[in-house]
Amino acid sequence: MSGHSKWHSIKHKKAAQDAKRGKIFTKIIKEISVAARMKGGDPDKNPRLRQAIDHAKSVNMPSDNIERAIKKGTGELEGVDYEEISYEGYAPGGVAVFIEALTDNKNRTVSELRHIFSKHGGNIGESGCVAWMFDRKGYMVVEKSEASEEELMDMILEAGAEDLKDDGSNWEIITAPNDYETVNNALNENDIQMDTSSISYIPQNYVTLEGKKAQQCLKLIEELEDHDDVQHVWANFDIDEEEIEQYSK
């Protein structure tokens, strides 16, 4: 596994801001509906649905919204049929970008994403062009105030985690996909609150950007993440603290 990217710090702050605005509700509702459609509406028998519901509760989504999303997925209520699809491309500086989306119109989505890439100096690519640069892993973020390194290390290694990383103000926990739920449950059982918890695509290596290319890349990733059909965006870039401060102004 490669080192930490400071972009993660921005993503955590932005996710918190989106949650406050309720902006993230639409994306979670889509995920709940798709999870329920694929494996049924019982979260005890559907880990993906259980994770989506936990995410919904963490951003204070009303229980009525959750129930409606489940029923739309199982067919008890009329709803839109979303399709899972991934997109790949390049940001400025040769940065690899991997996207997961849920859409009811693939032609519309790819056209809009292609426009976003082009506007910010990147380009959307063919399937498989960058996926090989990422490893699929369980990924959790815990604020340092929640637990000491020693306490957390003992807990997660016993549960099957692969690694614990220090990003400055947070602990990052990496697991194999098959061990993700066990580690996630261990943290919950020990009342360790997580800022982020999901199956992710972790870059094998990072491209360091600065100046104009750094700003272009940040703006590209942010606009992709703001798109209604996009669920997750991963990119293999890093930037220095000055660029983060400039971007955050």
FIFIDO-529915 format. One record per residue (C-alpha): residue number from 0; y, x, z. Coordinates in steps of 0.25 Angstrom, whole numbers, plus 5000, padded with zeros to 4 digits. Each point is the difference from the previous one (the first is absolute). Layout:
residues N
ATOM    i     v     u     w
ATOM  NUM     Y     X     Z
...
end
This chain:
residues 249
ATOM    i     v     u     w
ATOM    0  5000  5000  5000
ATOM    1  5014  5005  4997
ATOM    2  5012  5000  5009
ATOM    3  5009  4988  5004
ATOM    4  5011  4995  4990
ATOM    5  5013  4997  5007
ATOM    6  5001  4988  4990
ATOM    7  4991  4993  5010
ATOM    8  5011  5000  5011
ATOM    9  5009  4992  4990
ATOM   10  4989  4990  4997
ATOM   11  4997  4997  5014
ATOM   12  5015  4997  5002
ATOM   13  5001  4992  4988
ATOM   14  4988  4992  5003
ATOM   15  5006  4996  5013
ATOM   16  5013  4996  4993
ATOM   17  4992  4992  4990
ATOM   18  4992  4993  5012
ATOM   19  5013  4996  5007
ATOM   20  5005  4994  4987
ATOM   21  4988  4992  4998
ATOM   22  4999  5007  4986
ATOM   23  4986  5004  5002
ATOM   24  4994  4986  5003
ATOM   25  4998  4997  4985
ATOM   26  4991  5013  4998
ATOM   27  4992  4997  5012
ATOM   28  4998  4985  4996
ATOM   29  4994  5005  4987
ATOM   30  4991  5010  5007
ATOM   31  4995  4989  5009
ATOM   32  4997  4991  4989
ATOM   33  4993  5010  4992
ATOM   34  4992  5005  5012
ATOM   35  4996  4986  5003
ATOM   36  4996  4997  4986
ATOM   37  4991  5012  4998
ATOM   38  4993  5000  5014
ATOM   39  5003  4986  5006
ATOM   40  5009  4995  5010
ATOM   41  4994  5005  5013
ATOM   42  5006  5013  5005
ATOM   43  4988  5003  5009
ATOM   44  4992  5001  4987
ATOM   45  5011  5006  4991
ATOM   46  5006  5013  5005
ATOM   47  5010  5000  4988
ATOM   48  5005  4986  5005
ATOM   49  5000  5005  5014
ATOM   50  5009  5012  4997
ATOM   51  5010  4991  4992
ATOM   52  5001  4990  5011
ATOM   53  5002  5011  5010
ATOM   54  5011  5005  4991
ATOM   55  5006  4986  4999
ATOM   56  5001  4999  5015
ATOM   57  5006  5014  5002
ATOM   58  5012  4995  4992
ATOM   59  5000  4987  5007
ATOM   60  4996  4991  4989
ATOM   61  4998  4986  5004
ATOM   62  4986  4995  5002
ATOM   63  5002  4988  4991
ATOM   64  5003  5010  4989
ATOM   65  4988  5008  5002
ATOM   66  4991  4987  5000
ATOM   67  5006  4995  4987
ATOM   68  4998  5014  4994
ATOM   69  4985  4999  5004
ATOM   70  4998  4986  4995
ATOM   71  5006  5003  4987
ATOM   72  4991  5012  4998
ATOM   73  4987  4992  5004
ATOM   74  5005  4988  4991
ATOM   75  5003  4990  5011
ATOM   76  5014  5000  4995
ATOM   77  5005  5002  4986
ATOM   78  5005  5014  4998
ATOM   79  5003  5011  4990
ATOM   80  4988  5008  4995
ATOM   81  5004  5015  5002
ATOM   82  4993  5012  4993
ATOM   83  4999  5014  5006
ATOM   84  5004  5011  4991
ATOM   85  5005  5014  5001
ATOM   86  5010  5008  4993
ATOM   87  5002  5015  4998
ATOM   88  5012  5008  4995
ATOM   89  5009  5012  5002
ATOM   90  5014  5001  5008
ATOM   91  5010  5011  4997
ATOM   92  4995  5014  5003
ATOM   93  4986  4996  4996
ATOM   94  4997  4992  5012
ATOM   95  4988  4992  4999
ATOM   96  5001  4985  5004
ATOM   97  4989  4990  5003
ATOM   98  5003  4986  5002
ATOM   99  4991  4988  5005
ATOM  100  5005  4986  4996
ATOM  101  4996  4985  5000
ATOM  102  5005  4992  4989
ATOM  103  4999  4987  4993
ATOM  104  5005  5006  4986
ATOM  105  4996  5014  4997
ATOM  106  5008  5001  4987
ATOM  107  5013  4996  5008
ATOM  108  4997  5010  5011
ATOM  109  4997  5012  4992
ATOM  110  5012  4997  4991
ATOM  111  5009  5000  5013
ATOM  112  4994  5012  5006
ATOM  113  5001  5008  4987
ATOM  114  5015  4996  5000
ATOM  115  5001  5005  5015
ATOM  116  4993  5014  4996
ATOM  117  5009  5002  4988
ATOM  118  5013  4996  5007
ATOM  119  4998  5011  5010
ATOM  120  4995  5011  4991
ATOM  121  4985  4998  5001
ATOM  122  4989  4994  4992
ATOM  123  4988  4991  5002
ATOM  124  4987  5006  4995
ATOM  125  4986  4996  4997
ATOM  126  4989  4996  5010
ATOM  127  4994  5013  5006
ATOM  128  5012  5009  4997
ATOM  129  5003  5003  5015
ATOM  130  4990  4993  5008
ATOM  131  4992  5013  5001
ATOM  132  5011  5006  5008
ATOM  133  4998  4991  5012
ATOM  134  4989  4998  5010
ATOM  135  4997  4986  5005
ATOM  136  5001  5000  5015
ATOM  137  5003  4992  5013
ATOM  138  5014  5003  5004
ATOM  139  5007  4996  5013
ATOM  140  5013  5004  5006
ATOM  141  5003  5000  5015
ATOM  142  5013  5004  5007
ATOM  143  4999  5011  5009
ATOM  144  5005  4992  5012
ATOM  145  4987  4992  4999
ATOM  146  4990  5012  5004
ATOM  147  4999  5015  5002
ATOM  148  4994  5008  4989
ATOM  149  4988  5003  5009
ATOM  150  4998  4986  5004
ATOM  151  5001  4995  4986
ATOM  152  4991  5011  4994
ATOM  153  4989  4997  5010
ATOM  154  5000  4986  4997
ATOM  155  5001  5000  4985
ATOM  156  4989  5011  4998
ATOM  157  4991  4993  5008
ATOM  158  5002  4988  4991
ATOM  159  4997  5008  4988
ATOM  160  5014  5004  4995
ATOM  161  5002  5012  4991
ATOM  162  5013  5006  5004
ATOM  163  5013  4998  5008
ATOM  164  5013  5005  4995
ATOM  165  5014  5002  5006
ATOM  166  5012  4995  4991
ATOM  167  5010  5003  5011
ATOM  168  5002  4986  5007
ATOM  169  4987  4994  4996
ATOM  170  4985  5003  5000
ATOM  171  4993  4998  4987
ATOM  172  4985  4996  5001
ATOM  173  4991  5003  4988
ATOM  174  4986  4994  4998
ATOM  175  4989  4998  4990
ATOM  176  5001  4985  4994
ATOM  177  4987  4996  5007
ATOM  178  5005  5005  5014
ATOM  179  5013  4994  4998
ATOM  180  4997  4987  5008
ATOM  181  4993  5007  5011
ATOM  182  5012  5009  5003
ATOM  183  5009  4988  4998
ATOM  184  4993  4992  5010
ATOM  185  4999  5012  5010
ATOM  186  5015  5001  5000
ATOM  187  5002  4985  5002
ATOM  188  4990  5000  5011
ATOM  189  5008  5011  5007
ATOM  190  5013  4992  4998
ATOM  191  5006  5011  4991
ATOM  192  5010  4993  4990
ATOM  193  5000  5005  4986
ATOM  194  5012  4999  4991
ATOM  195  4991  5001  4988
ATOM  196  4985  4998  4998
ATOM  197  4994  4998  4986
ATOM  198  4990  5006  4990
ATOM  199  5009  5010  4992
ATOM  200  5000  5010  4989
ATOM  201  5004  5013  5006
ATOM  202  5005  5011  4990
ATOM  203  4992  5013  4999
ATOM  204  5012  5008  4998
ATOM  205  5015  4998  5001
ATOM  206  5011  5003  4990
ATOM  207  5013  5004  5007
ATOM  208  5013  4994  4994
ATOM  209  5015  5003  5002
ATOM  210  5013  4996  4994
ATOM  211  5001  4989  4989
ATOM  212  4984  4999  4998
ATOM  213  4999  4998  5015
ATOM  214  5010  4988  4999
ATOM  215  4994  4995  4987
ATOM  216  4986  5000  5006
ATOM  217  5004  4993  5013
ATOM  218  5008  4989  4993
ATOM  219  4988  4998  4990
ATOM  220  4990  4999  5012
ATOM  221  5009  4990  5008
ATOM  222  5002  4991  4988
ATOM  223  4985  5000  4997
ATOM  224  4997  4996  5014
ATOM  225  5011  4989  5000
ATOM  226  4993  4993  4988
ATOM  227  4993  4987  5004
ATOM  228  4987  5003  4994
ATOM  229  4998  5014  5005
ATOM  230  4992  5001  5013
ATOM  231  5000  5016  5002
ATOM  232  5006  5012  4994
ATOM  233  4995  5014  5002
ATOM  234  5006  5013  4994
ATOM  235  4997  5015  5002
ATOM  236  5014  5005  5003
ATOM  237  5008  5006  5012
ATOM  238  5015  5002  5002
ATOM  239  5008  5008  5010
ATOM  240  5008  4993  5012
ATOM  241  5013  5002  4993
ATOM  242  4995  4991  4988
ATOM  243  4995  4990  5010
ATOM  244  5013  4999  5007
ATOM  245  5008  4999  4986
ATOM  246  4990  4989  4996
ATOM  247  5002  4992  5013
ATOM  248  5015  5000  4999
end
